[in-house]
Amino acid sequence: MKRLLSIAALMLMFANAEAKLSLSRLCSDGAVLQQNTEATIWGTADPGAQITVTPSWSSTSFKGKADQEGKWSVKVKTPAASYKAYTITVKGGGTTVRLNDILVGEVWLASGQSNMEMPMRGFFNCPVENAIEYISAPAATEKIRMFTVPIKQSYEPLDDVEGEWKGAESSTIPEMSATAFFFARKLNEVLDVPVGIVSCAYGGARVESWTPKSILETYPDEDLSREAIEAQMHYTRPYLAYNAMLCPVMGYTVKGFIWYQGCSNVGKHEQFVDRMGTMVKHWRECWNDTEAQLPFYMVEIAPYRYKPASEVSYASLLRQAQHDAAKAIPNSGIVVTNDLTESYEMDNIHPAKKKEVGDRLAYLALNRDYGHSRIACNSPEAVECYRIDGRNEIAVKLTDCGNGLNRWMEIEGLEVAGSEGIFYPVTFAFYEWEGKYLRIRSEFVFDPCEVRYGWGDFNPGNLKNAEGLPVSPFWIKAER
């Protein structure tokens, strides 16, 4: 009898072990949940297990059931944001898991390649400007938190990732994405609520790296055989980062996406607009966003001397494609970086000025998503060009310059050409108040026909609107 009882006890112990409840690592201590929504919490349990989720901010419990594979998800109604730390109790299959130090605020997913991945400590020989000032600042663990998805690849979609939520303090900030940190910091300063970032970036990744295999199979130029994939540089391989890094965090309730990528697609500008649009549409579908409610904000690739050099600036064509994609993708936007690179950084693909990038992304979000309409967020763009009658001058109409530009002297990056097609630098140009156009002339050009600004792999500019947002690079020809 004692032996039978021992065997029964062992069987019960093993059964309980198999029935152990588990949660995604994203749904763990220190997490930030999106406010005023139904935030998704998920994990695994025994197939058919009844799951009950009870947050400390509510007397209501939220219920779900594990499917035949043991996977479950429960939507939990969240309150308005605050710095109050909550707990969440999850029960299922006879097991109880308690999540502690949960905050409710604003949550964004940050993705792309190395300029989004780049941590506050920088890369080797690639510092983040003034990083020590922010690393040594007082701890802000209740204001900014980040979950960093480790760099990983997989031929099959993964369900979970290593990682944990970390609050901003001197021991953790050095490893946080710099662009995402500054984005979160600006949002927190203005909104005064906790901001959570899910950082999911892979240095060197292409758009195709973040696109599922099922979509890539429709692209005729993508060889998806194992041999072809293994022959590529690891960071340009298609769909493997998507499987290993994005799939495990897919569906975590967010306010929107910020994206800094494009360098590895230079030379593929003709495909870029369509493939970015396809990727973003797919991502939104994976977040059950069929109406493009989740904003997608991009960063223009910075000036950089690509090699080998070419008469055609493929980097400029990619930047133009980025702007075209931002216009074609619903609820999207782009920030300009043409003014954020120093001359000594022409061979550094990771420029140091990350605060300005993060801030400009935040301006887009604050203006468009949080009701701060007086915060300027749009860079001026060239929309029309024409000759000025009776003068050897040419005019370029710019958007978003209601209060004028920041300078008319010592302009960098502006060039004008006549009918012979030879461009000459222009250091003086005046923005007309009444006509709302930039009046350009050069002593070397008597029949100006076209104007370009910031056009080239590495051709930084310093022309901005009065609000401090840089003019977007352009190449435009006179219509009349």
Helices and strands as residue ranges (DSSP letters): H 2-18, E 22-23, E 32-34, E 38-44, E 50-55, E 62-65, E 71-77, E 82-92, E 95-112, H 114-117, H 131-135, E 140-148, E 165-168, G 173-175, H 178-191, E 195-201, G 207-210, H 213-216, H 226-231, G 234-236, H 240-241, I 242-246, G 247-249, E 256-260, G 263-265, H 269-286, E 296-299, H 314-328, E 332-335, G 343-345, H 355-369, E 382-388, E 393-398, E 414-417, E 423-425, E 429-432, E 437-441, E 450-453, E 474-477
